[in-house]
Amino acid sequence: MKSKLQILTSTLLLIAGLVFLGINPANAQNSDSLRIDDLEGRVKKIEGLKGLKVSGYVQGQYQYGDPEASLNVGAKNSNTEEAFHRMGIRRGRIKFTYDKSIASAVIQLDVTEKGVSFKDVYMQIKDPKFSASYIKVGVFDRPFGYEITYSSSTRETPERSQIFRTLFPNERDLGVMVRLQPKKGSAWNVLRLDAGLFAGNGIKQDIKNRKDFITRLSVEKKFHEMIKFGAGVSYYNGTVYQGTQNVYTFGDAGFIVDTSLTNIGNFAKREYFGVDAQFRVMTVLGETALAGEYLMGTQPGSPSSTKSPNTSAIADYIYDTYIRNFTGGYVVFVQEMGIIPLSAVVKYDWYDQNSKVSGDDIGTLNKTGKGDLSFNTLGFGLIWKINKDLRATAYYEILKNELSQNVKGYDVDKKDNLFTLRLQYKF
């Protein structure tokens, strides 16, 4: 025999369930109150959510830096005479993907203690006959090189190389892209061509009539499930708005200025070439991975910086334009440690902002200075794969700047080494 309390509890639960379904128990016998069509509509809405996928990851980290280090979490150091440390959320990504029929849409947000911002907002239309080919429209990763599109949730180092952070701030841009790749099963499926037109302002609004062209041709091949090889060549052809009449190009004695009034509102050429390669092999020790990229090209910038545009405000372009030739790249080595869930990482990256001048000539030749120095970073660390969703990374970076006795603050190597301890949860 059920107790009175059990009977009362069951009755209340039944009534609550009927209310939740929109059924009045007092009129349950009334067929009109059942609203079969309404219930069917609700079922269809639930079925429509089958195409929705929610994923993301959170990266909490602690950083300890030398007095002049640049940390990625927390406020900058107010005292450049002593080391400092900060903790914070480096990335808090949540990604919504809706896929139905031949089309899909993606919205990705970044949620940290600094606020909420968007990362990806795009739609993608697939070719039903060639499922690997598609058209993408919106804000998404630029199709240049390998490291840009390599997700921060799987990348072995805490941040991308300095050359990519400088030339491609935020990694993303507003544009339209076509991917051409033969369907799976075809012998030509190993080849992939990405090509698109972009605004050139990062994730900001489009403010210029000219568009930047980016393309990458790549190949990826597996051999006996033990070896994986990939390689690619990339090209970028774009422009940067000129905010003043003074445009400097480099010559034998330094920068030479063109002061034509027609320079104002015109555009300086922005052109990059890149090659990349990746190699992975499984051994008794686990996976061994080696990857690298090399870039060269022409970059318009300011007197002290070669960073690419990431703004829609014309006022931010009111500076003299300096056109420089650059080189740079990286090499990274990753080795798993057998049955121990640890991987060792070593990476070297470099960025020479002006490949036509070096050393003490910087600051001596006309108009040369901080924007013409080169930088390199040697990083090494360990990754602990706690489980398939959780991992920890400990990584130390030794940063070096080119020395010049004629550039203030750069006659010695800056004290800017950095240690990062990161815990990531992926869902």
C-alpha positions, 0 to 999 in steps of 0.5 A: 500500500502506498502511503498518503504522502506517496499518493500526494506526491505522484498526483502533484507530479502528474498535474505538473507534467500536464501543465508543462505540456499545456494540458488543463487536467480539469478539461482533459476530456475536451479534445479541443484542449489537447491542441494536437496541432500545437503539440506537433508544432513543438515536436517539429521545433525540437527536431529542428534543433538536431542540426544545432551543435554547441562546442567551445573551450575555456583557457584559464592561465597564470603568467609570470613575466620579466619587467618589460614582458607583455602578458596576455592576461591582466593589466600591464606592468606599472613598474618596469624595474621588477618582474610581475605576474597576472592570472586571468581567462585567456580564451573563453570560446563558445561556438554555435554551429547549425548545419542543415541540408547544403548550408551551415552557419557559425557564430563564435563568441569569446567570453573573458573577464575583459568582456564579450566579443565575437570571433566568427560569424559566417555562413557556408554553402556546400556543393552537394556533389563535391562535399569537400568544396564550399563557399564561405561568407562572413568573418572567419580565419584568413586562408593564409598559411597553416598556423592561422587556421590551426585552432588555439584549442589544439595548438601546442604553444600558448600563442601564434608566432609574432609574425602572424600576430603582427601581419594578421591581428585577430587572425580573422577578416571580413570576406568571401572565400571559395574552397575547391577540393575533390570529393572523398575517395578521389585520388585528387582529394589530397589537394585543396585550393582556398581563395577569397576577397577580404576587407583587409581591416581584420574583424572591423567594418569594411571602409575601402573600395579595394579588396585584399586577395588571399589564396593558399594551395595545399596538399595533405597525405597519409601513409599507412596511418603512421605518417602524415605529411602536409604542405602549402603555398600562400599569397596575399595581395592587398592595400593599406590606406595612406592617411598623409602625403608622406610615403617612405620607401627604402633606399641605400641611405635609408628611407626616401620620402615621396611628398605628393599630395595625391598620396593622401587617400591613395593605397600602399601595396601589401603583398606576402608570400608564404610556404609551410610544411607539416610532418607527423609520424607515429613511433614506439615513443608516440607521435613526433611532429615537426612543422614550419613556415617561412614568409616574406613580402612588403608591408606598409606601416608607421614609423615605429610599427609594422602591424597590419590594420585592425580598425575602421576609423580613418583617423587611425590612419593619420600617420606617414606610411613606411613601406618595408620588406620583411622576412620571418617564420617559425619551426616547432617540434613536438614529441609525445613521451610514450605511455606517459601523457606528456608531450615536449614542445620546442619552438623558434620563431623570428620576424625581421621587420625590415630585411634591408637594414640591420644592427647599428645601421638602424637609427643611423640611416635616414628615418630608421628606428624601432619599426626596422628591428628584428625579433626572435623567440625561443620557447619550450615547455610541456603539455599534460593531456589529463584526459581527452577534454582537459589538458595543462601546459607549462611554457617558457619563452625567451624573447630577443630583440635586435640590438642597435646602439642608435635606437633608444631602449634597444641598445640592450636586450629587453627584459621580457621573458615570459612563463605561462601556466595554462589549464584548458577544458574543451567541450 
